[in-house]
Amino acid sequence: EDVNERLQRFNNLLSDCDINFCSLGPSYDPEHTTTICPEIVSIAPGRFSCSANINAGDITAALAAAKCIKTISLKDEGEHLQGGLGNFRFAAASCIDTVPFFPGARAPKGL
């Protein structure tokens, strides 16, 4: 089962439970940022969001996030993506614990 199939299955489960928004958290791997993050935000109807963690001075992570942003901006397979709207579902930031804002929201481990 590939990533897209898993996301579709998870999307269906969330829909069945009337959950309309889900942040899948930050990517710490530049490879995942460029390949998986665009797939996450592409799933219709736009239930998912995600982010990429970029530490200060990490050029590789910054370039991966930039590539992800460009990839998302070119997608138009659904209303939630047209005109670059998909990038409202992706955050590129230094994601520290207790960030309350989607799509980069997260809490410390063990909370």
Biotite code that builds the C-alpha atoms (Angstrom):
import biotite.structure as struc

atoms = struc.array([
    struc.Atom([0.000, 0.000, 0.000], chain_id="A", res_id=1, res_name="GLU", atom_name="CA", element="C"),
    struc.Atom([1.469, 3.361, -1.008], chain_id="A", res_id=2, res_name="ASP", atom_name="CA", element="C"),
    struc.Atom([1.270, 6.701, 0.792], chain_id="A", res_id=3, res_name="VAL", atom_name="CA", element="C"),
    struc.Atom([-1.638, 7.960, -1.298], chain_id="A", res_id=4, res_name="ASN", atom_name="CA", element="C"),
    struc.Atom([-3.719, 4.844, -0.551], chain_id="A", res_id=5, res_name="GLU", atom_name="CA", element="C"),
    struc.Atom([-3.027, 5.190, 3.180], chain_id="A", res_id=6, res_name="ARG", atom_name="CA", element="C"),
    struc.Atom([-3.971, 8.863, 3.102], chain_id="A", res_id=7, res_name="LEU", atom_name="CA", element="C"),
    struc.Atom([-7.207, 8.068, 1.256], chain_id="A", res_id=8, res_name="GLN", atom_name="CA", element="C"),
    struc.Atom([-8.074, 5.406, 3.814], chain_id="A", res_id=9, res_name="ARG", atom_name="CA", element="C"),
    struc.Atom([-7.323, 7.782, 6.705], chain_id="A", res_id=10, res_name="PHE", atom_name="CA", element="C"),
    struc.Atom([-9.328, 10.526, 4.968], chain_id="A", res_id=11, res_name="ASN", atom_name="CA", element="C"),
    struc.Atom([-12.329, 8.175, 4.756], chain_id="A", res_id=12, res_name="ASN", atom_name="CA", element="C"),
    struc.Atom([-12.050, 7.285, 8.454], chain_id="A", res_id=13, res_name="LEU", atom_name="CA", element="C"),
    struc.Atom([-11.952, 10.952, 9.430], chain_id="A", res_id=14, res_name="LEU", atom_name="CA", element="C"),
    struc.Atom([-14.928, 11.656, 7.204], chain_id="A", res_id=15, res_name="SER", atom_name="CA", element="C"),
    struc.Atom([-16.892, 8.818, 8.806], chain_id="A", res_id=16, res_name="ASP", atom_name="CA", element="C"),
    struc.Atom([-16.241, 10.465, 12.197], chain_id="A", res_id=17, res_name="CYS", atom_name="CA", element="C"),
    struc.Atom([-17.157, 13.963, 10.943], chain_id="A", res_id=18, res_name="ASP", atom_name="CA", element="C"),
    struc.Atom([-13.606, 15.245, 11.477], chain_id="A", res_id=19, res_name="ILE", atom_name="CA", element="C"),
    struc.Atom([-13.029, 17.940, 8.882], chain_id="A", res_id=20, res_name="ASN", atom_name="CA", element="C"),
    struc.Atom([-9.495, 19.073, 9.650], chain_id="A", res_id=21, res_name="PHE", atom_name="CA", element="C"),
    struc.Atom([-6.372, 17.115, 10.548], chain_id="A", res_id=22, res_name="CYS", atom_name="CA", element="C"),
    struc.Atom([-2.774, 18.312, 10.796], chain_id="A", res_id=23, res_name="SER", atom_name="CA", element="C"),
    struc.Atom([-0.350, 15.460, 10.201], chain_id="A", res_id=24, res_name="LEU", atom_name="CA", element="C"),
    struc.Atom([2.530, 17.284, 11.819], chain_id="A", res_id=25, res_name="GLY", atom_name="CA", element="C"),
    struc.Atom([5.997, 18.258, 10.700], chain_id="A", res_id=26, res_name="PRO", atom_name="CA", element="C"),
    struc.Atom([8.301, 16.505, 8.294], chain_id="A", res_id=27, res_name="SER", atom_name="CA", element="C"),
    struc.Atom([11.882, 16.319, 9.515], chain_id="A", res_id=28, res_name="TYR", atom_name="CA", element="C"),
    struc.Atom([13.173, 14.610, 6.359], chain_id="A", res_id=29, res_name="ASP", atom_name="CA", element="C"),
    struc.Atom([13.782, 16.806, 3.272], chain_id="A", res_id=30, res_name="PRO", atom_name="CA", element="C"),
    struc.Atom([12.998, 13.829, 1.012], chain_id="A", res_id=31, res_name="GLU", atom_name="CA", element="C"),
    struc.Atom([9.579, 13.428, 2.654], chain_id="A", res_id=32, res_name="HIS", atom_name="CA", element="C"),
    struc.Atom([9.013, 17.187, 2.493], chain_id="A", res_id=33, res_name="THR", atom_name="CA", element="C"),
    struc.Atom([9.387, 17.161, -1.289], chain_id="A", res_id=34, res_name="THR", atom_name="CA", element="C"),
    struc.Atom([7.541, 13.903, -1.979], chain_id="A", res_id=35, res_name="THR", atom_name="CA", element="C"),
    struc.Atom([4.980, 13.198, 0.749], chain_id="A", res_id=36, res_name="ILE", atom_name="CA", element="C"),
    struc.Atom([3.919, 16.676, 1.912], chain_id="A", res_id=37, res_name="CYS", atom_name="CA", element="C"),
    struc.Atom([2.517, 17.659, -1.525], chain_id="A", res_id=38, res_name="PRO", atom_name="CA", element="C"),
    struc.Atom([0.540, 14.405, -1.553], chain_id="A", res_id=39, res_name="GLU", atom_name="CA", element="C"),
    struc.Atom([-0.863, 15.101, 1.918], chain_id="A", res_id=40, res_name="ILE", atom_name="CA", element="C"),
    struc.Atom([-2.292, 18.496, 0.978], chain_id="A", res_id=41, res_name="VAL", atom_name="CA", element="C"),
    struc.Atom([-3.563, 17.164, -2.371], chain_id="A", res_id=42, res_name="SER", atom_name="CA", element="C"),
    struc.Atom([-6.083, 14.758, -0.863], chain_id="A", res_id=43, res_name="ILE", atom_name="CA", element="C"),
    struc.Atom([-9.612, 16.082, -1.510], chain_id="A", res_id=44, res_name="ALA", atom_name="CA", element="C"),
    struc.Atom([-11.561, 17.775, 0.013], chain_id="A", res_id=45, res_name="PRO", atom_name="CA", element="C"),
    struc.Atom([-8.592, 19.435, 1.762], chain_id="A", res_id=46, res_name="GLY", atom_name="CA", element="C"),
    struc.Atom([-8.970, 17.880, 5.200], chain_id="A", res_id=47, res_name="ARG", atom_name="CA", element="C"),
    struc.Atom([-5.211, 17.451, 5.738], chain_id="A", res_id=48, res_name="PHE", atom_name="CA", element="C"),
    struc.Atom([-2.444, 19.904, 6.440], chain_id="A", res_id=49, res_name="SER", atom_name="CA", element="C"),
    struc.Atom([1.213, 19.388, 7.295], chain_id="A", res_id=50, res_name="CYS", atom_name="CA", element="C"),
    struc.Atom([4.452, 21.240, 7.855], chain_id="A", res_id=51, res_name="SER", atom_name="CA", element="C"),
    struc.Atom([8.189, 20.959, 7.443], chain_id="A", res_id=52, res_name="ALA", atom_name="CA", element="C"),
    struc.Atom([10.644, 21.660, 10.214], chain_id="A", res_id=53, res_name="ASN", atom_name="CA", element="C"),
    struc.Atom([13.531, 23.880, 9.169], chain_id="A", res_id=54, res_name="ILE", atom_name="CA", element="C"),
    struc.Atom([16.287, 24.460, 11.696], chain_id="A", res_id=55, res_name="ASN", atom_name="CA", element="C"),
    struc.Atom([18.306, 27.670, 11.485], chain_id="A", res_id=56, res_name="ALA", atom_name="CA", element="C"),
    struc.Atom([20.986, 27.371, 8.820], chain_id="A", res_id=57, res_name="GLY", atom_name="CA", element="C"),
    struc.Atom([19.612, 24.120, 7.339], chain_id="A", res_id=58, res_name="ASP", atom_name="CA", element="C"),
    struc.Atom([19.851, 24.907, 3.619], chain_id="A", res_id=59, res_name="ILE", atom_name="CA", element="C"),
    struc.Atom([18.809, 21.383, 2.563], chain_id="A", res_id=60, res_name="THR", atom_name="CA", element="C"),
    struc.Atom([15.565, 21.582, 4.545], chain_id="A", res_id=61, res_name="ALA", atom_name="CA", element="C"),
    struc.Atom([14.874, 25.123, 3.298], chain_id="A", res_id=62, res_name="ALA", atom_name="CA", element="C"),
    struc.Atom([15.367, 24.091, -0.337], chain_id="A", res_id=63, res_name="LEU", atom_name="CA", element="C"),
    struc.Atom([13.125, 21.048, 0.174], chain_id="A", res_id=64, res_name="ALA", atom_name="CA", element="C"),
    struc.Atom([10.400, 23.265, 1.654], chain_id="A", res_id=65, res_name="ALA", atom_name="CA", element="C"),
    struc.Atom([10.726, 25.700, -1.259], chain_id="A", res_id=66, res_name="ALA", atom_name="CA", element="C"),
    struc.Atom([10.388, 22.820, -3.738], chain_id="A", res_id=67, res_name="LYS", atom_name="CA", element="C"),
    struc.Atom([7.344, 21.546, -1.837], chain_id="A", res_id=68, res_name="CYS", atom_name="CA", element="C"),
    struc.Atom([5.720, 24.987, -1.890], chain_id="A", res_id=69, res_name="ILE", atom_name="CA", element="C"),
    struc.Atom([6.287, 25.297, -5.630], chain_id="A", res_id=70, res_name="LYS", atom_name="CA", element="C"),
    struc.Atom([4.932, 21.784, -6.260], chain_id="A", res_id=71, res_name="THR", atom_name="CA", element="C"),
    struc.Atom([1.801, 22.510, -4.230], chain_id="A", res_id=72, res_name="ILE", atom_name="CA", element="C"),
    struc.Atom([1.294, 25.858, -5.991], chain_id="A", res_id=73, res_name="SER", atom_name="CA", element="C"),
    struc.Atom([1.153, 24.090, -9.367], chain_id="A", res_id=74, res_name="LEU", atom_name="CA", element="C"),
    struc.Atom([-1.478, 21.548, -8.314], chain_id="A", res_id=75, res_name="LYS", atom_name="CA", element="C"),
    struc.Atom([-5.075, 22.199, -9.351], chain_id="A", res_id=76, res_name="ASP", atom_name="CA", element="C"),
    struc.Atom([-6.869, 18.841, -9.072], chain_id="A", res_id=77, res_name="GLU", atom_name="CA", element="C"),
    struc.Atom([-9.511, 20.188, -6.673], chain_id="A", res_id=78, res_name="GLY", atom_name="CA", element="C"),
    struc.Atom([-11.088, 23.392, -5.429], chain_id="A", res_id=79, res_name="GLU", atom_name="CA", element="C"),
    struc.Atom([-8.896, 23.249, -2.316], chain_id="A", res_id=80, res_name="HIS", atom_name="CA", element="C"),
    struc.Atom([-5.782, 23.487, -4.533], chain_id="A", res_id=81, res_name="LEU", atom_name="CA", element="C"),
    struc.Atom([-6.748, 25.893, -7.316], chain_id="A", res_id=82, res_name="GLN", atom_name="CA", element="C"),
    struc.Atom([-4.908, 29.168, -7.545], chain_id="A", res_id=83, res_name="GLY", atom_name="CA", element="C"),
    struc.Atom([-2.231, 28.073, -5.084], chain_id="A", res_id=84, res_name="GLY", atom_name="CA", element="C"),
    struc.Atom([-4.705, 27.565, -2.213], chain_id="A", res_id=85, res_name="LEU", atom_name="CA", element="C"),
    struc.Atom([-2.991, 24.312, -1.273], chain_id="A", res_id=86, res_name="GLY", atom_name="CA", element="C"),
    struc.Atom([-0.171, 26.273, 0.320], chain_id="A", res_id=87, res_name="ASN", atom_name="CA", element="C"),
    struc.Atom([-2.553, 27.420, 3.061], chain_id="A", res_id=88, res_name="PHE", atom_name="CA", element="C"),
    struc.Atom([-2.349, 23.764, 4.171], chain_id="A", res_id=89, res_name="ARG", atom_name="CA", element="C"),
    struc.Atom([1.457, 23.671, 4.381], chain_id="A", res_id=90, res_name="PHE", atom_name="CA", element="C"),
    struc.Atom([3.771, 25.495, 6.780], chain_id="A", res_id=91, res_name="ALA", atom_name="CA", element="C"),
    struc.Atom([7.532, 25.739, 6.509], chain_id="A", res_id=92, res_name="ALA", atom_name="CA", element="C"),
    struc.Atom([8.917, 26.860, 9.849], chain_id="A", res_id=93, res_name="ALA", atom_name="CA", element="C"),
    struc.Atom([11.071, 26.067, 12.802], chain_id="A", res_id=94, res_name="SER", atom_name="CA", element="C"),
    struc.Atom([8.385, 24.019, 14.541], chain_id="A", res_id=95, res_name="CYS", atom_name="CA", element="C"),
    struc.Atom([8.999, 24.150, 18.248], chain_id="A", res_id=96, res_name="ILE", atom_name="CA", element="C"),
    struc.Atom([6.864, 22.462, 20.876], chain_id="A", res_id=97, res_name="ASP", atom_name="CA", element="C"),
    struc.Atom([3.597, 24.159, 21.806], chain_id="A", res_id=98, res_name="THR", atom_name="CA", element="C"),
    struc.Atom([3.099, 25.987, 18.495], chain_id="A", res_id=99, res_name="VAL", atom_name="CA", element="C"),
    struc.Atom([-0.692, 26.541, 18.496], chain_id="A", res_id=100, res_name="PRO", atom_name="CA", element="C"),
    struc.Atom([-1.139, 27.502, 14.830], chain_id="A", res_id=101, res_name="PHE", atom_name="CA", element="C"),
    struc.Atom([-2.190, 25.121, 12.064], chain_id="A", res_id=102, res_name="PHE", atom_name="CA", element="C"),
    struc.Atom([-0.759, 23.575, 9.986], chain_id="A", res_id=103, res_name="PRO", atom_name="CA", element="C"),
    struc.Atom([2.366, 23.595, 12.123], chain_id="A", res_id=104, res_name="GLY", atom_name="CA", element="C"),
    struc.Atom([0.607, 22.923, 15.439], chain_id="A", res_id=105, res_name="ALA", atom_name="CA", element="C"),
    struc.Atom([2.086, 20.382, 17.804], chain_id="A", res_id=106, res_name="ARG", atom_name="CA", element="C"),
    struc.Atom([2.553, 19.628, 21.456], chain_id="A", res_id=107, res_name="ALA", atom_name="CA", element="C"),
    struc.Atom([5.524, 18.269, 23.392], chain_id="A", res_id=108, res_name="PRO", atom_name="CA", element="C"),
    struc.Atom([5.892, 14.497, 23.675], chain_id="A", res_id=109, res_name="LYS", atom_name="CA", element="C"),
    struc.Atom([4.174, 13.070, 26.700], chain_id="A", res_id=110, res_name="GLY", atom_name="CA", element="C"),
    struc.Atom([1.592, 15.821, 26.994], chain_id="A", res_id=111, res_name="LEU", atom_name="CA", element="C"),
])
